[in-house]
Amino acid sequence: MKTVLVMSNDQMGQGDQALGHKILATFLRKSPAIRDLTAIVLYNSGVKLVVRGSPVLAELTQLHEAGVELRPCGTCLAHYQLEPAVGHISNMDEIIRTLDEAEKIINL
């Protein structure tokens, strides 16, 4: 089953940012337990997670090296004037195709 994780925020949940970063890092470290995780789509402020200085860059890099595709939105990166340190700059066509091919989608 192809599973895709969708991240539209630069932390997990609402509220305290330090806590949101901490629990997101834990979630990402444990996410290999998600059966058939194939891709992570990042848009809006979620793209801030794939840049240098991100509090979860190490975890995302490990997932990427393990074969999980990281697809940050190119329009969102341009809006925030960011360059990804890991992953493949994506566009809406690729994001839609990734979501359409998924058998399971998890939104954070």
SEGU-683998 format. One line per field, with one value per atom (N, C-alpha, C, CB): residue number from 1; x, y, z; residue in one letter; atom name. Coordinates in steps of 0.02 Angstrom, whole numbers, plus 50000, padded with zeros to 5 digits. Atoms other than C-alpha are relative to their C-alpha. Glycine has a CB too. Example, Ala and Ser with C-alpha at 12.3 -4.5 7.8 and 13.67 -1.06 7.14 Angstrom:
num	[1|1|1|1|2|2|2|2]
X	[50045|50615|50045|49950|49958|50684|49961|50020]
Y	[49941|49775|50060|50001|49941|49947|50055|50023]
Z	[50000|50390|50000|50062|49997|50357|50037|49929]
residuo	[a|a|a|a|s|s|s|s]
atomo	[N|CA|C|CB|N|CA|C|CB]
This chain:
num	[1|1|1|1|2|2|2|2|3|3|3|3|4|4|4|4|5|5|5|5|6|6|6|6|7|7|7|7|8|8|8|8|9|9|9|9|10|10|10|10|11|11|11|11|12|12|12|12|13|13|13|13|14|14|14|14|15|15|15|15|16|16|16|16|17|17|17|17|18|18|18|18|19|19|19|19|20|20|20|20|21|21|21|21|22|22|22|22|23|23|23|23|24|24|24|24|25|25|25|25|26|26|26|26|27|27|27|27|28|28|28|28|29|29|29|29|30|30|30|30|31|31|31|31|32|32|32|32|33|33|33|33|34|34|34|34|35|35|35|35|36|36|36|36|37|37|37|37|38|38|38|38|39|39|39|39|40|40|40|40|41|41|41|41|42|42|42|42|43|43|43|43|44|44|44|44|45|45|45|45|46|46|46|46|47|47|47|47|48|48|48|48|49|49|49|49|50|50|50|50|51|51|51|51|52|52|52|52|53|53|53|53|54|54|54|54|55|55|55|55|56|56|56|56|57|57|57|57|58|58|58|58|59|59|59|59|60|60|60|60|61|61|61|61|62|62|62|62|63|63|63|63|64|64|64|64|65|65|65|65|66|66|66|66|67|67|67|67|68|68|68|68|69|69|69|69|70|70|70|70|71|71|71|71|72|72|72|72|73|73|73|73|74|74|74|74|75|75|75|75|76|76|76|76|77|77|77|77|78|78|78|78|79|79|79|79|80|80|80|80|81|81|81|81|82|82|82|82|83|83|83|83|84|84|84|84|85|85|85|85|86|86|86|86|87|87|87|87|88|88|88|88|89|89|89|89|90|90|90|90|91|91|91|91|92|92|92|92|93|93|93|93|94|94|94|94|95|95|95|95|96|96|96|96|97|97|97|97|98|98|98|98|99|99|99|99|100|100|100|100|101|101|101|101|102|102|102|102|103|103|103|103|104|104|104|104|105|105|105|105|106|106|106|106|107|107|107|107|108|108|108|108]
X	[50042|50000|50045|49952|49962|50076|49971|50001|50021|50068|50038|50012|49970|50099|49984|49974|50006|50127|49996|50059|50008|50066|50013|49929|49981|50144|49991|50073|50013|50077|50021|49926|49979|50153|50072|49953|49930|50330|50007|50040|49998|50285|49941|49996|50055|50170|49951|50026|50052|50007|50004|50005|50004|49964|50027|49927|49978|50034|50075|49980|49929|50210|50043|50020|49959|50334|50055|50030|49946|50475|49972|50033|50033|50356|49981|49938|50020|50290|50059|49969|49939|50468|50023|50056|49976|50512|49958|49998|50042|50362|50001|49928|49993|50381|50063|50001|49937|50562|49990|50056|50014|50504|49957|49966|50044|50365|50039|49943|49962|50484|50050|50036|49953|50613|49964|50035|50038|50476|49959|49955|50043|50390|50020|50000|49988|50483|49953|50072|50050|50354|49936|49985|50059|50222|50008|49989|49995|50189|50000|49941|49993|50247|49998|49946|49994|50285|50043|50031|49964|50334|50019|49958|49985|50329|49975|49968|50023|50313|49992|50050|50016|50228|50001|49931|49996|50269|49978|50073|50021|50180|49987|49936|50006|50150|50061|49933|49941|50261|50033|49981|49969|50295|50065|49953|49937|50431|50059|49994|49945|50534|50036|49973|49971|50569|50057|49947|49949|50681|50061|49970|49945|50802|50052|49974|49947|50967|49975|50065|50022|50936|49934|49995|50063|50774|50011|49967|49991|50748|49990|49952|50011|50703|50035|49925|49965|50823|50034|50052|49966|50921|49950|50036|50051|50762|49975|49942|50023|50701|50054|49977|49945|50872|50005|50067|49999|50871|49943|49995|50056|50699|50013|49934|49984|50754|50052|50026|49948|50910|49973|50058|50031|50797|49950|49964|50042|50698|49933|49987|50062|50556|50010|49979|49995|50527|49977|49958|50019|50524|49982|50058|50026|50419|49977|49943|50020|50423|49974|50059|50032|50313|50047|49934|49955|50419|49973|50013|50031|50296|50007|49925|49994|50301|50072|49975|49930|50491|50017|50045|49987|50497|49968|49973|50034|50371|50041|49931|49959|50480|50073|49995|49932|50639|50048|50023|49962|50708|50025|49959|49973|50815|50000|50072|50000|50791|50070|49955|49937|50938|49992|50022|50014|50855|49932|49999|50062|50718|50002|49943|50008|50658|49949|49980|50048|50579|49943|50033|50058|50404|49955|49960|50050|50258|49932|50011|50067|50070|49982|49949|50015|50060|50029|50028|49969|50183|49967|50074|50033|50098|49933|49990|50065|49928|50010|49962|49987|50000|50020|50056|49978|50084|49940|50051|50059|49921|49952|49965|50046|49819|50024|49994|49972|49936|50001|50069|49998|49930|49938|50005|50056|49824|49979|50020|50013|49835|50035|50022|49971|49864|49993|49966|50000|49913|50016|50053|49990|49894|50023|49935|49976|49996|49984|50075]
Y	[49941|50000|50062|50000|49938|50167|50050|50029|49951|50289|50065|49973|49934|50475|50042|50034|49955|50595|50071|49992|49931|50775|50046|50012|49953|50915|50072|49988|49932|51092|50052|50009|49956|51166|49983|49995|50013|51183|49974|50063|50033|51100|49951|50052|50047|50962|50030|49930|49972|51029|50076|49971|49928|51205|50016|50025|49981|51302|50011|49948|49987|51304|49971|49971|50021|51297|49951|50060|50046|51214|49930|50026|50065|51076|49968|50008|50026|51059|49971|50056|50027|51036|49936|50053|50058|50912|49938|50013|50059|50798|49981|50013|50016|50812|49959|50064|50038|50753|49928|50033|50068|50604|49962|50003|50032|50566|49977|50048|50017|50570|49945|50061|50054|50460|49932|50013|50062|50331|49984|50005|50010|50350|49942|50061|50061|50204|49943|49977|50050|50102|50006|50006|49992|50172|49955|50074|50050|50032|50033|49950|49978|50073|50076|49970|49928|50257|50013|50034|49990|50311|50072|49975|49930|50501|50045|50020|49946|50658|50061|50012|49940|50806|50058|49995|49942|50975|50062|50009|49937|51137|50052|49989|49942|51309|50001|49998|49995|51329|49933|50033|50066|51142|49995|49947|50003|51174|50024|50043|49977|51258|49942|50049|50058|51084|49967|49948|50033|51033|50045|49979|49953|51182|49994|50072|49998|51204|50038|50032|49969|51247|49973|50073|50029|51148|49956|49959|50041|51065|49925|50022|50071|50902|49979|49985|50016|50905|49932|50053|50066|50754|49943|49995|50053|50650|49994|50014|50002|50699|49973|50069|50026|50663|49925|50033|50073|50489|49966|49982|50029|50455|50001|50038|49993|50520|49948|50071|50049|50410|49928|50007|50066|50262|49988|49992|50009|50291|50036|49929|49961|50404|50063|50017|49941|50538|50061|49992|49936|50716|50048|50029|49958|50831|50068|49964|49933|51012|50041|50037|49959|51132|50056|50030|49950|51242|50071|49987|49934|51388|50024|49998|49983|51383|50017|49942|49985|51377|50069|49947|49934|51528|50055|50002|49951|51621|50018|49975|49989|51599|50014|49939|49989|51624|49949|50071|50054|51455|49952|49963|50054|51319|49937|50018|50061|51139|49971|49949|50035|51048|49927|50009|50070|50881|49998|49957|50009|50821|50027|50032|49981|50858|50056|49939|49945|51027|49976|50064|50027|50982|50057|49956|49952|51067|49969|50017|50024|51050|49938|50055|50060|50922|49938|50006|50057|50807|49986|50014|50010|50836|49965|50067|50031|50792|49927|50038|50069|50637|49956|49999|50037|50583|49983|50040|50012|50602|49953|50066|50044|50517|49927|50023|50068|50366|49969|50000|50026|50351|49958|50059|50041|50217|50023|49925|49974|50302|50067|49950|49933|50486|50017|50053|49978|50547|50074|49960|49928|50734|50018|50039|49975|50815|50073|49988]
Z	[50000|50000|50000|50061|50002|49949|50049|49928|49950|50094|49989|50072|50009|50075|50062|49935|49943|50219|49972|50050|50023|50190|50059|49970|49948|50290|49974|50024|50022|50272|50051|49984|49947|50428|50019|50062|49981|50496|50071|49992|49935|50660|50003|50059|49991|50722|50048|50025|49958|50789|50004|50069|49989|50845|50069|49991|49933|50991|50002|50051|49987|51059|49945|50068|50056|50915|50020|49967|49978|51014|50012|50065|49989|51069|49933|50045|50066|50890|49962|49960|50033|50825|50033|50001|49964|50960|49984|50076|50013|50933|49926|50022|50071|50743|49989|49958|50007|50756|50023|50040|49975|50861|49950|50069|50048|50738|49938|49979|50060|50589|50013|49973|49984|50677|50002|50067|49993|50708|49938|50060|50058|50539|49955|49960|50039|50458|50019|50008|49980|50554|49960|50075|50042|50437|49939|49978|50054|50315|49931|50005|50069|50138|49992|49959|50008|50167|49938|50063|50063|49991|49987|49943|50015|49991|50056|49933|49956|50095|49956|50060|50037|50013|50050|49963|49955|50091|49962|50027|50031|50052|50054|49958|49956|50127|50046|50041|49957|50281|50014|50066|49993|50280|49962|49976|50039|50150|50041|49937|49958|50287|50034|50053|49967|50353|49961|50014|50042|50206|49987|49934|50012|50216|50055|49995|49949|50307|50061|49971|49937|50489|50025|49991|49979|50496|50062|49943|49940|50666|49986|50053|50016|50577|49935|49993|50063|50429|50004|49985|49994|50495|49991|50069|50005|50512|49928|50048|50069|50338|49953|49977|50041|50263|50007|50021|49990|50340|49962|50075|50037|50268|49924|50016|50071|50097|49979|49986|50016|50101|50003|50049|49996|50145|49943|50067|50058|49985|50001|49991|49998|50040|49959|50075|50042|49909|50040|49935|49969|49978|49944|50045|50054|49870|50027|49964|49980|49929|49941|50033|50051|49831|49978|50027|50027|49717|50007|49928|49992|49723|50073|49980|49929|49914|50018|50044|49988|49917|49974|49966|50029|49801|50042|49928|49959|49909|50062|50021|49939|50064|49983|50046|50024|49959|50031|50016|49970|50013|49947|50052|50042|49933|50043|49973|49961|49989|50008|49969|49987|50068|49984|50073|50015|50034|49964|50065|50036|49918|49930|50038|50070|49743|49996|49956|50007|49706|49956|49971|50033|49654|49973|50048|50023|49568|50011|49924|49984|49583|49960|49988|50039|49442|50034|49928|49966|49532|50067|50011|49936|49699|49991|50036|50014|49626|49980|49944|50022|49542|50059|49946|49940|49705|50044|50040|49959|49801|49966|50016|50037|49665|50001|49928|49999|49665|50069|49972|49931|49854|50015|50050|49976|49931|50069|50001|49934|50100|50007|50056|49989|50145|50073|49955|49929|50318|49999|50043|49995|50350|50070|49983|49935|50489|50005|50009]
residuo	[m|m|m|m|k|k|k|k|t|t|t|t|v|v|v|v|l|l|l|l|v|v|v|v|m|m|m|m|s|s|s|s|n|n|n|n|d|d|d|d|q|q|q|q|m|m|m|m|g|g|g|g|q|q|q|q|g|g|g|g|d|d|d|d|q|q|q|q|a|a|a|a|l|l|l|l|g|g|g|g|h|h|h|h|k|k|k|k|i|i|i|i|l|l|l|l|a|a|a|a|t|t|t|t|f|f|f|f|l|l|l|l|r|r|r|r|k|k|k|k|s|s|s|s|p|p|p|p|a|a|a|a|i|i|i|i|r|r|r|r|d|d|d|d|l|l|l|l|t|t|t|t|a|a|a|a|i|i|i|i|v|v|v|v|l|l|l|l|y|y|y|y|n|n|n|n|s|s|s|s|g|g|g|g|v|v|v|v|k|k|k|k|l|l|l|l|v|v|v|v|v|v|v|v|r|r|r|r|g|g|g|g|s|s|s|s|p|p|p|p|v|v|v|v|l|l|l|l|a|a|a|a|e|e|e|e|l|l|l|l|t|t|t|t|q|q|q|q|l|l|l|l|h|h|h|h|e|e|e|e|a|a|a|a|g|g|g|g|v|v|v|v|e|e|e|e|l|l|l|l|r|r|r|r|p|p|p|p|c|c|c|c|g|g|g|g|t|t|t|t|c|c|c|c|l|l|l|l|a|a|a|a|h|h|h|h|y|y|y|y|q|q|q|q|l|l|l|l|e|e|e|e|p|p|p|p|a|a|a|a|v|v|v|v|g|g|g|g|h|h|h|h|i|i|i|i|s|s|s|s|n|n|n|n|m|m|m|m|d|d|d|d|e|e|e|e|i|i|i|i|i|i|i|i|r|r|r|r|t|t|t|t|l|l|l|l|d|d|d|d|e|e|e|e|a|a|a|a|e|e|e|e|k|k|k|k|i|i|i|i|i|i|i|i|n|n|n|n|l|l|l|l]
atomo	[N|CA|C|CB|N|CA|C|CB|N|CA|C|CB|N|CA|C|CB|N|CA|C|CB|N|CA|C|CB|N|CA|C|CB|N|CA|C|CB|N|CA|C|CB|N|CA|C|CB|N|CA|C|CB|N|CA|C|CB|N|CA|C|CB|N|CA|C|CB|N|CA|C|CB|N|CA|C|CB|N|CA|C|CB|N|CA|C|CB|N|CA|C|CB|N|CA|C|CB|N|CA|C|CB|N|CA|C|CB|N|CA|C|CB|N|CA|C|CB|N|CA|C|CB|N|CA|C|CB|N|CA|C|CB|N|CA|C|CB|N|CA|C|CB|N|CA|C|CB|N|CA|C|CB|N|CA|C|CB|N|CA|C|CB|N|CA|C|CB|N|CA|C|CB|N|CA|C|CB|N|CA|C|CB|N|CA|C|CB|N|CA|C|CB|N|CA|C|CB|N|CA|C|CB|N|CA|C|CB|N|CA|C|CB|N|CA|C|CB|N|CA|C|CB|N|CA|C|CB|N|CA|C|CB|N|CA|C|CB|N|CA|C|CB|N|CA|C|CB|N|CA|C|CB|N|CA|C|CB|N|CA|C|CB|N|CA|C|CB|N|CA|C|CB|N|CA|C|CB|N|CA|C|CB|N|CA|C|CB|N|CA|C|CB|N|CA|C|CB|N|CA|C|CB|N|CA|C|CB|N|CA|C|CB|N|CA|C|CB|N|CA|C|CB|N|CA|C|CB|N|CA|C|CB|N|CA|C|CB|N|CA|C|CB|N|CA|C|CB|N|CA|C|CB|N|CA|C|CB|N|CA|C|CB|N|CA|C|CB|N|CA|C|CB|N|CA|C|CB|N|CA|C|CB|N|CA|C|CB|N|CA|C|CB|N|CA|C|CB|N|CA|C|CB|N|CA|C|CB|N|CA|C|CB|N|CA|C|CB|N|CA|C|CB|N|CA|C|CB|N|CA|C|CB|N|CA|C|CB|N|CA|C|CB|N|CA|C|CB|N|CA|C|CB|N|CA|C|CB|N|CA|C|CB|N|CA|C|CB|N|CA|C|CB|N|CA|C|CB|N|CA|C|CB|N|CA|C|CB|N|CA|C|CB|N|CA|C|CB|N|CA|C|CB|N|CA|C|CB|N|CA|C|CB|N|CA|C|CB|N|CA|C|CB|N|CA|C|CB|N|CA|C|CB|N|CA|C|CB]
